[in-house]
């Protein structure tokens, strides 16, 4: 292997929002940074591509009214003026019918539930929206808590299908505090002035943020794409960290891993700390399968569609242009279909054409007027380790930012708790770990 040496430098493994934000903060403080990304894409799950001549994200993304860390970054990057908030619209598909689910009034009209259970469901959500001591929910599963307080009918019709869609075979292990976090986020993004939930989207998509971050760091940062890191280890002679990638060894003062915990355990294997590696591997993950397509048809008037039918072929159907409009997409309508599945699921083995055909056929069953002939473009993405399993006792699994190994740090979305992972927390944690590394004298 060729030998390289980098003076007073930090390597970052992973070019998602955490890695890019950390690099931005480090470069601002005069550090030489090298970013290693195993794929050809920047931005992680929010990475972009183009459809109808406009940038989009591989997975559906938006910004909450409470995303203060993202707001601060956008202001610093002088992008805040590009952020626009829009009134969201939510629906639930159940029993061959699509129901509006945008507030208490819609819930009271949701006929699949008995009237007393509609009231019970509303009271439970109201309680969770105002609950501050979420730690009381950490030692009970969401299903157990919901069946106890919301009742079996409410749980089976509203909540269980969503948990199964999000967590597949792990749905009965997810802690209630995770669900509280999701409900709390949505409740806190309500905007009285528009009469409902307000969700933000930045003009030009999240790729605008990614491009700006790159422009701010490229003078002092190297970006190595399609370069998976095989391992890192300590060089006793030079007292620095050796990083092996692409048949090269390069030494750095510090290394930041922003990859999933189980991947981190493989990269750190030379340290032979099996107890620590077992902790990292104890966090389970699901992959995501996402299809994005453009069509001349306006299939539905809603932005968000929870698919609560039994054995649902996907967990969610998202109409992006029903939120932000279709002006930037040449008048076309942009839709996402998404599902979370284990690595051995049949979806992972299907070809792109087979997967698209399957989902288009299923979409036709939900929306009979849907016609494939109006589709003008479509893309399919299979994303590994896209969702971690937040099970009971998860807080004991969360790894520290500082690993047991000198000058090696870890920051990934499994450390976001109890709230669900997202770009706001990726920005927060990227800045946090960068500042820890700057302050550390190790």
TAJO-V425987 format. One record per pair of residues at least 6 apart in sequence whose C-alpha atoms are under 7 Angstrom apart, sorted by the first residue. I is the first residue (numbers start at 1). J is the second residue. Records with the same first field share a line. If there is no record, write none. Layout:
I->J, J
This chain:
1->247, 248, 249
2->248, 249
3->248, 249, 250
4->249, 250, 251
5->250, 251
6->251, 252
8->32, 253
9->31, 32, 33, 252, 253, 254
10->32, 33, 34, 252, 253, 254, 255
11->33, 34, 35, 252, 254, 255, 256
12->19, 34, 35, 36, 255, 256, 257
13->35, 36, 37, 256, 257, 258, 259
14->35, 36, 37, 257, 258, 259
15->35, 36, 37, 42, 43, 44
16->42, 43, 44
17->43, 44, 423, 426, 427
18->258, 426, 427, 429, 430
19->258, 430
20->213
21->427, 430, 431
22->430, 431, 433, 434
23->33
24->213, 216, 217
25->431, 434
26->434
27->33, 217, 220
32->220, 221
33->220, 221, 222
34->221, 222, 223
35->222, 223, 224
36->223, 224, 225, 227, 228
37->224, 225, 226, 227, 228
38->225, 226, 227, 228
39->225, 226
40->225, 226
41->47
43->210
45->58, 59
46->57, 58, 59, 61, 206
47->57, 58, 207
48->55, 56, 57, 58, 207
49->55, 56, 57, 58
50->56
52->329, 330
53->329
54->328, 329
55->204, 205, 207
56->205
57->206
58->381
59->290
60->336
62->199, 200, 201
63->199, 200, 201
64->189, 199, 200
65->189, 198, 199
66->188, 189
67->424
69->424, 427, 428
70->424, 427
71->80
74->80
82->202, 203
83->200, 201, 202, 203
84->200, 201, 202
85->198, 199, 200, 201
86->198, 199, 200, 323, 324
87->194, 196, 197, 198, 199, 323
88->197, 198, 199, 303, 323
89->102, 302, 303, 304
90->100, 101, 102, 302, 303, 304, 305
91->98, 99, 100, 101, 302, 304, 305, 306
92->98, 99, 100, 101, 305, 306, 307, 308
93->99, 305, 306, 307, 308, 309
94->307, 308, 309
95->309
96->366
99->110
100->106
101->107
104->122
107->118
108->118, 119
113->154
117->154
120->150
121->150, 154
124->150
128->180
129->183, 184, 187
134->177
137->176, 177
138->175, 176, 177, 392, 393
139->175, 392, 393
140->175, 176, 392
141->172, 173, 174, 175, 176, 392
142->174, 175, 176, 179
143->172
145->176
146->155
147->155
158->308
161->308
162->308, 315
163->171
164->171
165->314, 315, 339, 340
166->315, 340
167->340
168->340, 341
173->391, 392
174->389, 390, 391, 392
175->390, 391, 392
177->418
178->390, 418, 419, 420
181->418, 419, 420
182->419, 420
189->197, 198
190->196, 197, 198
191->197, 198
227->245, 246
228->245
229->244, 245
230->244, 245, 267
231->243, 244, 267, 268
232->241, 242, 243, 244, 267, 268
233->241, 242, 243, 268, 270, 271
234->240, 241, 242
235->241, 242
240->251, 252, 253
241->251, 252, 253, 254
242->249, 250, 251, 252
243->249, 250, 251
244->250
254->407, 408
255->407, 408, 409
256->408, 409, 410
257->264, 409, 410, 411
258->410, 411, 412
259->412
260->385, 412
261->280, 281
262->280, 281
265->277, 280
279->397
282->397
283->388, 389, 397
284->388, 389
285->385, 386, 387, 388, 389
286->340, 341, 342, 343, 385, 386, 387, 388
287->340, 341, 342, 343, 383, 384, 385, 386, 387
288->339, 340, 341, 382, 383, 384, 386
289->338, 339, 340, 381, 382, 383
290->336, 337, 338, 339, 380, 381, 382
291->336, 337, 338, 379, 380, 381
292->335, 336, 337, 378, 379, 380
293->334, 335, 336, 377, 378, 379
294->332, 333, 334, 335, 375, 376, 377, 378
295->332, 333, 334, 374, 375, 376
296->332, 333, 374, 375
297->333, 374
298->333
299->370
301->322
302->319, 322
303->318, 319, 320, 322, 323
304->317, 318, 319
305->316, 317, 318
306->315, 316, 317
307->315, 316
313->362
314->337, 338, 339
315->338, 339
316->337, 338, 339
317->336, 337, 338
318->335, 336, 337
319->334, 335, 336
320->334, 335
321->333, 334
326->332, 333
347->355
352->380
364->370
388->414
398->414, 415
399->415
401->409, 410, 411, 433
402->408, 409, 410
403->409, 410
406->442
407->442
411->429, 433
413->421, 426
416->425
